[in-house]
Each structure stands twice: as structure tokens, then as C-alpha cells.
Amino acid sequence: MLTLVIGNKNYSSWSLRPWLLMRHFGVPFREHGLLLDTPEFEREIGRWSPGRTVPALHDEDGVVAWDSLAICEYVNDHYLDGRGWPRDPRARAHARSAAGEMHSGFVALRKQLPMNLRRRPDAYRWNADADRNIARIQALWRELREAHGAGGPFLCGEFGIVDAMFAPVMVRFDGYGVETDDNARAWCDALRALPAFVEWRDAALAETVRLPATDDIR
């Protein structure tokens, strides 16, 4: 049995990604939650994650992965028979590139619009750097949908790793009232309706711990 160590569902964008992938595809796992920014987290995280961050995945044979994309890749290789990426080589390369850009980029968006599932739009506004991130993300989504999205409502048709990697962006867009184009709205609608996301959202909204989130929280 796999064990997935995650942070608060309300705030931990990095935890959402592999959790969503595994739950959607029905990969069995034990969930071990650690409350972010607490003494308990500092005491326990070292034995779960060499990088002292969440998420972290433990397999029974001693394999440990402690990065969201690395976890998704491990699960894809060992439990999904490659179904996490598109079968078509061009679509797979495009999806992997977009997921990698999300994984390593969009710093302004991460810092200025941290994930918070309870948040609702208000008068808060972000700067031009975040606007450029938002425009680039929507351009990526359009490119993926136009080139590879004929088989379903997600970025490459069927739900996969690339959708999981962008899932926290949908939460950010909703929470801060980001203006989106028709393509982005359709993808966000599909993701909101995904049963695995509904399960995560409901659990997040039931959490009682509130953090003064000011950055992209692991």
C-alpha cells in the first residue's frame, strides 16, 4: 500500500496534484496529513520527506518520492501503465512541457495568489507580473486544447498529469476572481466537476485550521 503525506487540503497546492491524480485513477493509498506551520510538522516531516516538504510518497519496497511531479511520474510508471500522459508522442511532449513549465514557473502567480479554497473574490488585485503569468497559462491551455483536446473536456482530452499540475491554478482563479477566456472557463468547469476534486474540496472546506497564507504553501 502506498502512503501519501500531504499538507492542509485548503492550502497545499503541491499536495493536491498527486492526490488528485491517484484518487481519479483509483490508485489505493493511505493518506497521512500534517498540519503546515506547526510544531508537529517540524517534528515529523523529516522522517517522511528528505526535502522536508509535502507531498511525499512512500511505497512498500522503500521507494520515497518527495516532489509533486516526481510522485506523479512514479505513480504513472508503476501503477497507471503510462495512462497519466497522452499516448500520442506529440501530445505527450506538449503535455510534459506544459506541466514542467507549471512546476518550475509562474512565480508571481504563486506568491501573489496563494491557493485558498475558502477564499472568495474581493478588492485585492495583483501586479503586471502576475497578469503575464495568467495570460501565459491561458495561452498554454488554449494550445493544448486546440491541438490535443478532441477526446474529452481536459487539456489533452482525458484527465491526466498535466491537468493535475494545473489544478491549483483553477482554485486560484476562482478565489481571486481572475478573468478567464471561454476555453479556460470550460476546463475549470470540467475540473470542478471531477469527483476526485469534489472530494478534495469538501474535505478542505471542512478543515478548521486557518493559516495566514501569503505564498505558495507546500
Disulfide bonds with the S-S distance in Angstrom:
none
